[in-house]
Amino acid sequence: MATETQEAAGQAAEAAAPGMPQLDFSTYSNQIFWLLVTLVALYFILSRIALPRIAAVLAERKGAISNDIAAAEDLKTKAAEAEEAYNKALAEARAEASRIVAEAKAEIKQDLDAAIKEADTEIAAMSAEGEKKIAEIQANATESVKEVAKDTAKEVVAALGADVDARTVTAAVNTRLKG
């Protein structure tokens, strides 16, 4: 019985396993039918559902890119205008600063000229006052010298034993001092 079982199993295996089923010519028509059904189903699914979604995403991306490029161009134009306005404002500020510096220099020069004039006036006044004091000191010194000279002359003449009056001594001292 063991041999019969083995024989039956061998025959069943030969009948059941003729090779790969996709290479079996008897199933080609069936395989081709299901291949066509699958391809048509895939075509309708892709063309009706997937591809429109992909096209919409691509169109949206293209629109976003176009908008971004347009916005970048607009911002570039605005940046150029802002830079031009900045440069213009900077030039105006420099001109204004130069004008302010020139005004400040002129004002300082006026103040300096006024201060120099005032100082010159004060120096002239002090110089005149100093000259006046010097003249007074010279006059006082001259008077003092005259007095000392008169007193000394009287004493010398008296020491020599001569008797001279004050007018004669004064006249002699004045004559000698004048040269």
N, CA, C and O of each residue as an XYZ file, in Angstrom:
716
protein
N       0.789     -1.162      0.000
C       0.000      0.000      0.000
C       0.849      1.251      0.000
O       0.434      2.304     -0.484
N       1.989      1.127      0.524
C       2.880      2.268      0.541
C       3.296      2.617     -0.873
O       3.436      3.792     -1.211
N       3.489      1.635     -1.673
C       3.877      1.910     -3.038
C       2.728      2.514     -3.813
O       2.941      3.375     -4.667
N       1.513      2.078     -3.530
C       0.369      2.661     -4.227
C       0.192      4.122     -3.853
O      -0.151      4.955     -4.692
N       0.420      4.407     -2.644
C       0.267      5.782     -2.184
C       1.329      6.650     -2.848
O       1.055      7.781     -3.249
N       2.488      6.137     -2.957
C       3.555      6.911     -3.573
C       3.265      7.096     -5.062
O       3.519      8.169     -5.610
N       2.761      6.111     -5.692
C       2.452      6.232     -7.102
C       1.335      7.233     -7.330
O       1.396      8.047     -8.250
N       0.322      7.168     -6.493
C      -0.800      8.099     -6.620
C      -0.340      9.515     -6.373
O      -0.783     10.449     -7.042
N       0.537      9.674     -5.425
C       1.056     11.009     -5.124
C       1.893     11.502     -6.281
O       1.813     12.683     -6.620
N       2.682     10.663     -6.897
C       3.528     11.048     -8.038
C       2.672     11.455     -9.222
O       3.005     12.415     -9.916
N       1.542     10.725     -9.478
C       0.683     11.066    -10.593
C      -0.048     12.384    -10.326
O      -0.233     13.197    -11.231
N      -0.445     12.577     -9.114
C      -1.144     13.822     -8.777
C      -0.193     15.012     -8.916
O      -0.595     16.100     -9.328
N       1.070     14.785     -8.565
C       2.037     15.870     -8.653
C       2.305     16.208    -10.111
O       2.470     17.379    -10.453
N       2.350     15.186    -10.983
C       2.597     15.448    -12.387
C       1.415     16.173    -13.009
O       1.602     17.057    -13.845
N       0.215     15.816    -12.618
C      -0.965     16.446    -13.188
C      -1.128     17.857    -12.643
O      -1.573     18.743    -13.373
N      -0.789     18.089    -11.407
C      -0.994     19.380    -10.779
C       0.137     20.348    -11.105
O      -0.123     21.551    -11.130
N       1.318     19.934    -11.345
C       2.444     20.828    -11.548
C       2.976     20.725    -12.960
O       4.054     20.168    -13.167
N       2.265     21.235    -13.920
C       2.778     21.162    -15.270
C       3.889     22.193    -15.501
O       4.521     22.150    -16.556
N       4.160     23.123    -14.566
C       5.166     24.183    -14.684
C       4.597     25.473    -14.132
O       3.662     25.456    -13.332
N       5.158     26.586    -14.558
C       4.691     27.885    -14.057
C       3.355     28.214    -14.709
O       3.218     28.080    -15.925
N       2.353     28.648    -13.916
C       1.026     28.850    -14.511
C       1.002     30.012    -15.500
O       0.219     29.973    -16.450
N       1.831     31.048    -15.316
C       1.799     32.152    -16.258
C       2.401     31.775    -17.621
O       2.216     32.486    -18.609
N       3.106     30.675    -17.656
C       3.667     30.214    -18.917
C       2.804     29.117    -19.558
O       3.134     28.580    -20.616
N       1.724     28.811    -18.905
C       0.804     27.791    -19.431
C      -0.041     28.447    -20.512
O      -0.755     29.408    -20.229
N       0.024     27.943    -21.766
C      -0.682     28.545    -22.887
C      -2.184     28.458    -22.753
O      -2.898     29.224    -23.400
N      -2.667     27.588    -21.968
C      -4.115     27.452    -21.836
C      -4.700     28.608    -21.020
O      -5.903     28.855    -21.108
N      -3.884     29.333    -20.219
C      -4.395     30.446    -19.397
C      -4.048     31.813    -19.992
O      -4.293     32.830    -19.342
N      -3.493     31.872    -21.187
C      -3.105     33.159    -21.782
C      -4.291     34.075    -22.008
O      -4.200     35.266    -21.711
N      -5.363     33.581    -22.506
C      -6.516     34.440    -22.770
C      -7.054     35.028    -21.471
O      -7.406     36.205    -21.405
N      -7.108     34.215    -20.473
C      -7.564     34.679    -19.150
C      -6.607     35.748    -18.608
O      -7.055     36.765    -18.078
N      -5.308     35.528    -18.736
C      -4.320     36.485    -18.222
C      -4.375     37.806    -19.001
O      -4.257     38.886    -18.421
N      -4.553     37.704    -20.310
C      -4.624     38.913    -21.138
C      -5.869     39.702    -20.786
O      -5.813     40.929    -20.713
N      -6.996     39.031    -20.564
C      -8.221     39.729    -20.170
C      -8.006     40.509    -18.878
O      -8.322     41.697    -18.812
N      -7.479     39.860    -17.865
C      -7.292     40.539    -16.579
C      -6.213     41.626    -16.661
O      -6.273     42.621    -15.939
N      -5.251     41.434    -17.525
C      -4.255     42.480    -17.746
C      -4.911     43.721    -18.318
O      -4.641     44.828    -17.854
N      -5.774     43.558    -19.327
C      -6.473     44.682    -19.933
C      -7.417     45.348    -18.933
O      -7.485     46.576    -18.876
N      -8.146     44.556    -18.143
C      -9.052     45.122    -17.141
C      -8.249     45.947    -16.128
O      -8.658     47.048    -15.758
N      -7.126     45.422    -15.690
C      -6.287     46.122    -14.712
C      -5.733     47.414    -15.306
O      -5.739     48.455    -14.650
N      -5.246     47.346    -16.568
C      -4.702     48.552    -17.204
C      -5.771     49.610    -17.402
O      -5.508     50.790    -17.172
N      -6.976     49.223    -17.824
C      -8.069     50.182    -18.012
C      -8.456     50.791    -16.665
O      -8.677     51.998    -16.563
N      -8.536     49.944    -15.627
C      -8.884     50.446    -14.292
C      -7.824     51.424    -13.807
O      -8.153     52.480    -13.265
N      -6.546     51.079    -13.999
C      -5.458     51.981    -13.599
C      -5.505     53.283    -14.389
O      -5.288     54.360    -13.835
N      -5.793     53.178    -15.706
C      -5.882     54.383    -16.531
C      -6.988     55.306    -16.028
O      -6.762     56.509    -15.893
N      -8.172     54.779    -15.750
C      -9.275     55.613    -15.274
C      -8.980     56.183    -13.886
O      -9.288     57.345    -13.618
N      -8.397     55.391    -13.017
C      -8.072     55.895    -11.666
C      -7.048     57.017    -11.761
O      -7.199     58.062    -11.128
N      -6.009     56.795    -12.554
C      -4.971     57.816    -12.684
C      -5.495     59.063    -13.396
O      -5.231     60.185    -12.965
N      -6.250     58.861    -14.504
C      -6.691     60.019    -15.276
C      -7.793     60.806    -14.585
O      -7.898     62.015    -14.791
N      -8.603     60.165    -13.785
C      -9.722     60.859    -13.131
C      -9.381     61.350    -11.731
O      -9.949     62.352    -11.295
N      -8.492     60.702    -11.016
C      -8.251     61.043     -9.613
C      -6.823     61.562     -9.394
O      -6.638     62.698     -8.958
N      -5.832     60.746     -9.692
C      -4.452     61.058     -9.307
C      -3.850     62.166    -10.170
O      -3.291     63.130     -9.647
N      -3.965     62.026    -11.493
C      -3.333     63.011    -12.369
C      -3.936     64.420    -12.225
O      -3.179     65.390    -12.258
N      -5.269     64.581    -12.068
C      -5.774     65.946    -11.844
C      -5.240     66.558    -10.547
O      -4.959     67.755    -10.487
N      -5.104     65.732     -9.517
C      -4.561     66.250     -8.253
C      -3.105     66.678     -8.434
O      -2.687     67.732     -7.954
N      -2.342     65.838     -9.136
C      -0.939     66.172     -9.383
C      -0.842     67.443    -10.232
O      -0.016     68.316     -9.967
N      -1.708     67.533    -11.267
C      -1.704     68.729    -12.122
C      -2.080     69.970    -11.319
O      -1.507     71.041    -11.516
N      -3.053     69.818    -10.404
C      -3.454     70.961     -9.575
C      -2.304     71.398     -8.667
O      -2.060     72.593     -8.502
N      -1.599     70.430     -8.081
C      -0.458     70.758     -7.215
C       0.629     71.447     -8.029
O       1.212     72.435     -7.581
N       0.905     70.924     -9.235
C       1.918     71.543    -10.090
C       1.521     72.954    -10.506
O       2.350     73.864    -10.509
N       0.235     73.131    -10.862
C      -0.238     74.463    -11.243
C      -0.141     75.426    -10.052
O       0.246     76.585    -10.200
N      -0.501     74.915     -8.870
C      -0.418     75.751     -7.660
C       1.030     76.150     -7.388
O       1.313     77.302     -7.058
N       1.934     75.201     -7.527
C       3.354     75.498     -7.305
C       3.861     76.502     -8.337
O       4.602     77.430     -8.010
N       3.447     76.299     -9.597
C       3.872     77.221    -10.650
C       3.334     78.625    -10.366
O       4.047     79.614    -10.538
N       2.073     78.708     -9.929
C       1.490     80.011     -9.575
C       2.216     80.641     -8.392
O       2.499     81.839     -8.394
N       2.515     79.828     -7.385
C       3.229     80.355     -6.208
C       4.615     80.855     -6.600
O       5.064     81.903     -6.138
N       5.284     80.091     -7.457
C       6.618     80.505     -7.913
C       6.517     81.799     -8.710
O       7.324     82.709     -8.522
N       5.524     81.886     -9.605
C       5.331     83.110    -10.399
C       5.038     84.299     -9.486
O       5.586     85.384     -9.677
N       4.172     84.091     -8.493
C       3.857     85.166     -7.548
C       5.090     85.578     -6.741
O       5.327     86.763     -6.503
N       5.866     84.579     -6.327
C       7.079     84.885     -5.561
C       8.082     85.657     -6.407
O       8.727     86.585     -5.919
N       8.215     85.277     -7.673
C       9.134     85.995     -8.560
C       8.647     87.420     -8.778
O       9.441     88.361     -8.761
N       7.332     87.582     -8.984
C       6.773     88.923     -9.165
C       6.969     89.757     -7.892
O       7.328     90.932     -7.965
N       6.734     89.144     -6.734
C       6.921     89.859     -5.465
C       8.387     90.216     -5.268
O       8.700     91.296     -4.768
N       9.292     89.312     -5.659
C      10.727     89.586     -5.539
C      11.131     90.749     -6.438
O      11.916     91.606     -6.034
N      10.595     90.780     -7.657
C      10.878     91.898     -8.563
C      10.346     93.206     -7.979
O      11.013     94.240     -8.026
N       9.130     93.140     -7.429
C       8.532     94.337     -6.815
C       9.373     94.805     -5.626
O       9.631     95.999     -5.467
N       9.793     93.860     -4.803
C      10.629     94.216     -3.650
C      11.994     94.737     -4.096
O      12.566     95.626     -3.465
N      12.507     94.176     -5.184
C      13.788     94.654     -5.715
C      13.647     96.102     -6.186
O      14.528     96.927     -5.945
N      12.541     96.402     -6.854
C      12.287     97.773     -7.301
C      12.140     98.701     -6.109
O      12.698     99.798     -6.094
N      11.382     98.257     -5.108
C      11.202     99.074     -3.909
C      12.527     99.278     -3.184
O      12.797    100.363     -2.671
N      13.356     98.230     -3.142
C      14.662     98.341     -2.491
C      15.544     99.341     -3.230
O      16.259    100.120     -2.601
N      15.499     99.324     -4.563
C      16.279    100.287     -5.346
C      15.784    101.705     -5.083
O      16.585    102.629     -4.942
N      14.457    101.880     -5.017
C      13.891    103.197     -4.712
C      14.277    103.644     -3.303
O      14.612    104.806     -3.074
N      14.222    102.699     -2.367
C      14.595    103.031     -0.984
C      16.070    103.399     -0.901
O      16.442    104.325     -0.181
N      16.907    102.678     -1.634
C      18.336    103.002     -1.635
C      18.573    104.386     -2.239
O      19.389    105.160     -1.740
N      17.858    104.683     -3.306
C      17.982    106.001     -3.933
C      17.521    107.095     -2.974
O      18.164    108.138     -2.857
N      16.408    106.852     -2.292
C      15.912    107.831     -1.314
C      16.894    107.979     -0.163
O      17.122    109.084      0.329
N      17.477    106.859      0.268
C      18.482    106.897      1.343
C      19.690    107.719      0.927
O      20.168    108.564      1.684
N      20.186    107.463     -0.298
C      21.343    108.218     -0.784
C      21.026    109.697     -0.911
O      21.865    110.544     -0.604
N      19.814    110.011     -1.365
C      19.399    111.415     -1.493
C      19.317    112.060     -0.111
O      19.794    113.177      0.088
N      18.708    111.347      0.847
C      18.605    111.879      2.211
C      19.985    112.038      2.839
O      20.237    112.998      3.568
N      20.865    111.102      2.556
C      22.233    111.179      3.081
C      22.957    112.383      2.504
O      23.653    113.095      3.228
N      22.800    112.618      1.209
C      23.426    113.783      0.575
C      22.860    115.073      1.159
O      23.600    116.020      1.425
N      21.539    115.104      1.358
C      20.915    116.291      1.956
C      21.404    116.504      3.385
O      21.656    117.633      3.805
N      21.533    115.409      4.124
C      22.013    115.521      5.509
C      23.452    116.016      5.538
O      23.815    116.824      6.393
N      24.271    115.535      4.610
C      25.660    116.014      4.550
C      25.709    117.492      4.196
O      26.482    118.256      4.775
N      24.870    117.890      3.231
C      24.823    119.306      2.851
C      24.365    120.153      4.034
O      24.922    121.219      4.296
N      23.355    119.677      4.741
C      22.846    120.395      5.917
C      23.922    120.476      6.997
O      24.092    121.511      7.641
N      24.646    119.375      7.189
C      25.721    119.373      8.187
C      26.819    120.355      7.790
O      27.356    121.067      8.639
N      27.149    120.393      6.509
C      28.161    121.353      6.038
C      27.685    122.784      6.253
O      28.461    123.650      6.656
N      26.408    123.025      5.984
C      25.860    124.371      6.179
C      25.907    124.744      7.660
O      26.274    125.865      8.013
N      25.534    123.801      8.521
C      25.544    124.066      9.962
C      26.966    124.328     10.440
O      27.200    125.219     11.257
N      27.925    123.539      9.922
C      29.332    123.747     10.309
C      29.801    125.123      9.852
O      30.481    125.832     10.593
N      29.431    125.499      8.615
C      29.829    126.814      8.104
C      29.214    127.924      8.954
O      29.891    128.899      9.282
N      27.936    127.785      9.314
C      27.285    128.786     10.167
C      27.959    128.850     11.532
O      28.188    129.931     12.076
N      28.272    127.676     12.078
C      28.920    127.641     13.388
C      30.303    128.296     13.317
O      30.694    129.033     14.223
N      31.045    128.020     12.224
C      32.353    128.652     12.059
C      32.207    130.164     11.968
O      32.964    130.909     12.590
N      31.220    130.614     11.181
C      31.011    132.057     11.034
C      30.637    132.683     12.382
O      31.136    133.750     12.740
N      29.762    132.016     13.115
C      29.344    132.528     14.423
C      30.528    132.560     15.395
O      30.719    133.527     16.133
N      31.311    131.488     15.379
C      32.485    131.433     16.264
C      33.479    132.527     15.870
O      34.081    133.164     16.734
N      33.651    132.742     14.548
C      34.563    133.790     14.085
C      34.074    135.150     14.547
O      34.872    135.980     14.982
N      32.761    135.390     14.458
C      32.208    136.663     14.931
C      32.449    136.814     16.429
O      32.886    137.865     16.896
N      32.159    135.752     17.173
C      32.379    135.796     18.624
C      33.856    136.019     18.933
O      34.199    136.783     19.835
N      34.721    135.353     18.187
C      36.162    135.504     18.401
C      36.606    136.916     18.057
O      37.387    137.522     18.790
N      36.100    137.447     16.926
C      36.447    138.823     16.556
C      35.979    139.804     17.619
O      36.695    140.739     17.978
N      34.753    139.578     18.123
C      34.226    140.464     19.172
C      35.072    140.336     20.438
O      35.375    141.336     21.089
N      35.451    139.104     20.787
C      36.272    138.899     21.984
C      37.649    139.533     21.801
O      38.184    140.139     22.730
N      38.226    139.394     20.595
C      39.529    140.007     20.334
C      39.424    141.525     20.414
O      40.293    142.186     20.981
N      38.349    142.075     19.840
C      38.145    143.525     19.879
C      38.011    143.994     21.327
O      38.605    144.995     21.727
N      37.215    143.246     22.107
C      37.017    143.585     23.521
C      38.334    143.477     24.280
O      38.654    144.328     25.110
N      39.102    142.415     23.986
C      40.390    142.244     24.647
C      41.348    143.364     24.256
O      42.077    143.888     25.098
N      41.342    143.735     22.955
C      42.192    144.847     22.520
C      41.812    146.145     23.224
O      42.673    146.933     23.615
N      40.490    146.351     23.380
C      40.019    147.557     24.079
C      40.482    147.530     25.534
O      40.972    148.531     26.058
N      40.324    146.378     26.178
C      40.757    146.255     27.575
C      42.266    146.445     27.695
O      42.747    147.107     28.615
N      43.013    145.852     26.748
C      44.466    145.987     26.778
C      44.862    147.443     26.563
O      45.757    147.957     27.233
N      44.176    148.113     25.607
C      44.476    149.522     25.359
C      44.170    150.350     26.602
O      44.928    151.251     26.963
N      43.035    150.031     27.261
C      42.672    150.780     28.477
C      43.689    150.515     29.573
O      44.129    151.440     30.256
N      44.061    149.256     29.743
C      45.057    148.917     30.762
C      46.403    149.561     30.437
O      47.105    150.037     31.328
N      46.755    149.569     29.150
C      48.017    150.169     28.729
C      48.012    151.671     29.006
O      48.997    152.228     29.489
N      46.878    152.322     28.690
C      46.769    153.765     28.954
C      46.850    154.033     30.455
O      47.507    154.968     30.912
N      46.155    153.175     31.204
C      46.193    153.342     32.666
C      47.604    153.111     33.195
O      48.078    153.828     34.077
N      48.275    152.083     32.633
C      49.652    151.802     33.048
C      50.591    152.950     32.694
O      51.453    153.338     33.482
N      50.401    153.484     31.484
C      51.233    154.627     31.075
C      50.990    155.829     31.977
O      51.913    156.562     32.334
N      49.702    156.013     32.340
C      49.367    157.130     33.231
C      50.050    156.933     34.588
O      50.615    157.867     35.157
N      49.985    155.692     35.093
C      50.629    155.405     36.374
C      52.141    155.586     36.284
O      52.781    156.117     37.191
N      52.698    155.118     35.140
C      54.145    155.287     34.952
C      54.499    156.776     34.915
O      55.487    157.204     35.513
N      53.672    157.564     34.199
C      53.907    159.013     34.126
C      53.826    159.629     35.514
O      54.636    160.484     35.870
N      52.829    159.185     36.307
C      52.704    159.702     37.675
C      53.924    159.321     38.514
O      54.471    160.129     39.263
N      54.328    158.052     38.357
C      55.495    157.579     39.118
C      56.735    158.368     38.699
O      57.545    158.765     39.537
N      56.871    158.591     37.369
C      58.018    159.376     36.906
C      57.952    160.796     37.456
O      58.952    161.357     37.905
N      56.743    161.364     37.407
C      56.596    162.738     37.921
C      56.920    162.778     39.401
O      57.634    163.665     39.868
N      56.386    161.804     40.139
C      56.674    161.750     41.574
C      58.160    161.504     41.828
O      58.760    162.081     42.735
N      58.739    160.622     40.991
C      60.167    160.340     41.153
C      60.989    161.581     40.843
O      61.962    161.887     41.533
N      60.587    162.283     39.804
C      61.315    163.520     39.449
C      61.207    164.538     40.577
O      62.188    165.178     40.954
N      60.007    164.671     41.100
C      59.803    165.607     42.226
C      60.618    165.171     43.434
O      61.235    165.982     44.125
N      60.599    163.860     43.664
C      61.370    163.336     44.801
C      62.856    163.577     44.596
O      63.571    163.952     45.525
N      63.320    163.354     43.347
C      64.738    163.590     43.054
C      65.078    165.066     43.247
O      66.130    165.417     43.781
N      64.144    165.931     42.790
C      64.375    167.379     42.955
C      64.468    167.735     44.431
O      65.350    168.486     44.849
N      63.548    167.186     45.212
C      63.542    167.479     46.651
C      64.821    166.972     47.313
O      65.444    167.666     48.118
N      65.195    165.744     46.952
C      66.414    165.166     47.530
C      67.628    165.983     47.086
O      68.525    166.271     47.878
N      67.635    166.351     45.793
C      68.754    167.134     45.273
C      68.838    168.487     45.972
O      69.931    168.945     46.305
N      67.686    169.133     46.198
C      67.670    170.432     46.882
C      68.197    170.286     48.311
O      69.044    171.050     48.773
N      67.648    169.255     48.997
C      68.073    169.054     50.392
C      69.569    168.732     50.465
O      70.289    169.239     51.325
N      70.012    167.884     49.547
C      71.419    167.501     49.540
C      72.300    168.720     49.229
O      73.328    168.934     49.872
N      71.878    169.516     48.230
C      72.652    170.706     47.866
C      72.715    171.672     49.041
O      73.775    172.240     49.303
N      71.614    171.873     49.756
C      71.612    172.765     50.920
C      72.576    172.249     51.985
O      73.343    173.014     52.569
N      72.526    170.972     52.220
C      73.377    170.374     53.252
C      74.859    170.477     52.872
O      75.715    170.763     53.710
N      75.139    170.235     51.578
C      76.533    170.293     51.121
C      77.037    171.727     51.226
O      78.148    171.960     51.702
N      76.241    172.676     50.790
C      76.639    174.090     50.848
C      76.771    174.503     52.314
O      77.704    175.222     52.673
N      75.861    174.063     53.145
C      75.940    174.411     54.564
C      77.167    173.759     55.185
O      77.808    174.355     56.051
N      77.504    172.545     54.760
C      78.667    171.858     55.293
C      79.951    172.554     54.835
O      80.961    172.515     55.537
N      79.915    173.174     53.691
C      81.081    173.907     53.194
C      81.221    175.275     53.888
O      82.262    175.921     53.774
N      80.245    175.685     54.557
C      80.277    176.909     55.333
C      79.688    178.089     54.618
O      79.845    179.212     55.097
N      79.017    177.909     53.497
C      78.406    179.035     52.796
C      76.952    179.118     53.181
O      76.317    178.126     53.540
N      76.445    180.324     53.097
C      75.051    180.536     53.450
C      74.299    180.890     52.178
O      74.529    181.948     51.593
N      73.378    179.987     51.736
C      72.640    180.181     50.486
C      71.165    180.061     50.811
O      70.749    179.274     51.661
N      70.387    180.872     50.102
C      68.945    180.786     50.363
C      68.323    179.664     49.520
O      68.972    179.134     48.619
N      67.102    179.313     49.804
C      66.413    178.178     49.181
C      66.134    178.445     47.715
O      66.124    177.507     46.918
N      65.904    179.703     47.329
C      65.605    180.016     45.926
C      66.821    179.777     45.040
O      66.677    179.255     43.935
N      67.938    180.123     45.467
C      69.165    179.969     44.694
C      69.453    178.492     44.505
O      69.807    178.064     43.407
N      69.301    177.690     45.588
C      69.521    176.244     45.510
C      68.519    175.638     44.532
O      68.906    174.816     43.700
N      67.260    176.013     44.605
C      66.210    175.479     43.719
C      66.536    175.833     42.272
O      66.434    174.970     41.401
N      66.915    177.042     41.996
C      67.230    177.467     40.620
C      68.425    176.682     40.105
O      68.431    176.278     38.942
N      69.433    176.454     40.934
C      70.635    175.724     40.514
C      70.288    174.269     40.245
O      70.750    173.710     39.250
N      69.500    173.647     41.087
C      69.108    172.245     40.886
C      68.277    172.117     39.631
O      68.503    171.190     38.853
N      67.317    173.009     39.394
C      66.459    172.968     38.197
C      67.313    173.130     36.946
O      67.078    172.437     35.956
N      68.260    173.994     36.961
C      69.118    174.232     35.794
C      69.955    172.975     35.520
O      70.123    172.571     34.370
N      70.455    172.387     36.549
C      71.298    171.186     36.378
C      70.458    169.992     35.894
O      70.944    169.218     35.069
N      69.244    169.816     36.364
C      68.400    168.693     35.959
C      67.923    168.817     34.511
O      67.699    167.811     33.837
N      67.768    170.055     34.037
C      67.310    170.251     32.643
C      68.427    169.971     31.663
O      68.157    169.704     30.492
N      69.612    170.020     32.081
C      70.666    169.612     31.195
C      71.621    170.626     30.911
O      72.569    170.388     30.162
